[in-house]
Amino acid sequence: MSVAVVEQPLPPQAEVFQPPPRVVTPPCDPWPRPYYLEGGLRRVLPYHFTYNTNCKQRWRGRELLDIFASEFRDRPLDYYEDAIRRGMVVVNGKPVPSPSTVVHNGDVISHTLHRHEPPVTAQPIRIIHEDEDLIVIDKPAGVPVHPAGRYNYNSVIEILRAERGHNWNPLPCNRLDRLTSGVMFIGKHARAAEALSRQIMVRDVSKEYLARVRGEFPEGEVECDQPILAISPKLGLNRVRANGKEARTVFRRLVYSPPTSSKDTGYSIVRCLPLTGRTHQIRVHLQYLGHPIANDPIYSNARVFGPDLGRADSSAEADEDIITRLSRMGKSEAAVSAAVAFHDDMVNDYERKKAEKLTGELCEVCQTPLYSDPGEHELGIYLHAKRYSCESGEGKSWAFEAPLPDWAQLCLGR
């Protein structure tokens, strides 16, 4: 009788748990928030903060310093190189051997710094309406909705949280650009926020904006249905492109004021009815029509777009040059607004000279170059979300309207 040897199958190897990368957590979450009001501005005392960022696909296989050089413009390259060498920038919670360390998929980059937030207007966030589900506010121009970029505590979300309690979680339902003022909805709980966001998404909600634009806008109803494409999300640049997303805005001129000098182009007050909701839609469509918002730091900037300011331009030929010029002009929209202010007759000579720029001074704690305060013309643009309404759809009909900002009251004689 023969004996067959049967090999016993090896037990399956237990799956080895791979812990997630170690990251650095912010050393503090100051409460109350370190606000103070001075010179008509809401300021934030500098504080230590840690940014944690997952490796993006375009960063894979690149050197760490190269990523900071191309992706972050807030501080000079020498600062980032020094921060990496001193261990203020780490990968997966550990210091790296050199700034040329290569970043891989799955890595987490942490950057701890002494954070200096730009000031914003001290104008309060006014409540238009409040019930058990929603708060309707009049958002001041120049205040971002969410913490982003150089702004954290100087944002609508954090200012409201500071007023109502650390554990309160405001939920924005509609989007307004940082430089835009007017009607904005904040959900008090997820159900309410989702319901209103859905109404806006399916276009049950009518929106009316006011803008002060360059030149003599045509009389009658003007419709622009040019598609819009994000050209440079990093710089916040969008343009009309045939391969962009559907976009449609209806305009009507309310007031025209002729030029008062050879340097003046005159201006029009225009009612804007966006029927879709693309990023910078009104600003891009007005530029395409040849009447950009008078103090728009991007789309009314002759140093970036040339004397025609991008009128009727849907070509991609000049995109690279436009991005380069815009990138060279400054760290943010506020930095390039001085180029626009000289063509704006509502900005006096003193304010034209006053702008956010490097002072030559350094922070005593972190040696970061310090900036001066922004000028009044840098805190917003002439675009105001005047009215939101709903005549049908989920729930009852409603309408909310924000008071006119000073520039609109002056122009409309109210």
Stockholm file with secondary structure:
# STOCKHOLM 1.0

chainA/1-414         MSVAVVEQPLPPQAEVFQPPPRVVTPPCDPWPRPYYLEGGLRRVLPYHFTYNTNCKQRWRGRELLDIFASEFRDRPLDYYEDAIRRGMVVVNGKPVPSPSTVVHNGDVISHTLHRHEPPVTAQPIRIIHEDEDLIVIDKPAGVPVHPAGRYNYNSVIEILRAERGHNWNPLPCNRLDRLTSGVMFIGKHARAAEALSRQIMVRDVSKEYLARVRGEFPEGEVECDQPILAISPKLGLNRVRANGKEARTVFRRLVYSPPTSSKDTGYSIVRCLPLTGRTHQIRVHLQYLGHPIANDPIYSNARVFGPDLGRADSSAEADEDIITRLSRMGKSEAAVSAAVAFHDDMVNDYERKKAEKLTGELCEVCQTPLYSDPGEHELGIYLHAKRYSCESGEGKSWAFEAPLPDWAQLCLGR
#=GR chainA/1-414 SS CCCCCCCCCCCCCCCCCCCCCCCCCCSCCCSSCCEEEETTEEEECCEEEEEEEECCGGGTTCBHHHHHHHHCCSSCHHHHHHHHHTTSEEETTBCCSSTTCBCCTTCEEEEEEEECCCCEECCCCEEEEECSSEEEEEECTTCCSSCBTTBSSSSHHHHHHHHHCTTCCCEECSCCCTTCEEEEEEESSHHHHHHHHHHHHTTCEEEEEEEEEESCCCSSEEEECCCEEEEETTTTEEEECTTSBCCCEEEEEEEEECCSSTTCCCEEEEEEEESSCCTTHHHHHHHHTTCCBTTCTTTTCHHHHTTTTTTTCCCSTTHHHHHHHHHHHCSSHHHHTHHHHTTCTTSCHHHHHCCCCEEEEECTTTCCEEECCCCGGGSCCSEEEEEEEESSSSSSCEEEECCCCHHHHHHHTC
#=GC SS_cons         CCCCCCCCCCCCCCCCCCCCCCCCCCSCCCSSCCEEEETTEEEECCEEEEEEEECCGGGTTCBHHHHHHHHCCSSCHHHHHHHHHTTSEEETTBCCSSTTCBCCTTCEEEEEEEECCCCEECCCCEEEEECSSEEEEEECTTCCSSCBTTBSSSSHHHHHHHHHCTTCCCEECSCCCTTCEEEEEEESSHHHHHHHHHHHHTTCEEEEEEEEEESCCCSSEEEECCCEEEEETTTTEEEECTTSBCCCEEEEEEEEECCSSTTCCCEEEEEEEESSCCTTHHHHHHHHTTCCBTTCTTTTCHHHHTTTTTTTCCCSTTHHHHHHHHHHHCSSHHHHTHHHHTTCTTSCHHHHHCCCCEEEEECTTTCCEEECCCCGGGSCCSEEEEEEEESSSSSSCEEEECCCCHHHHHHHTC
//
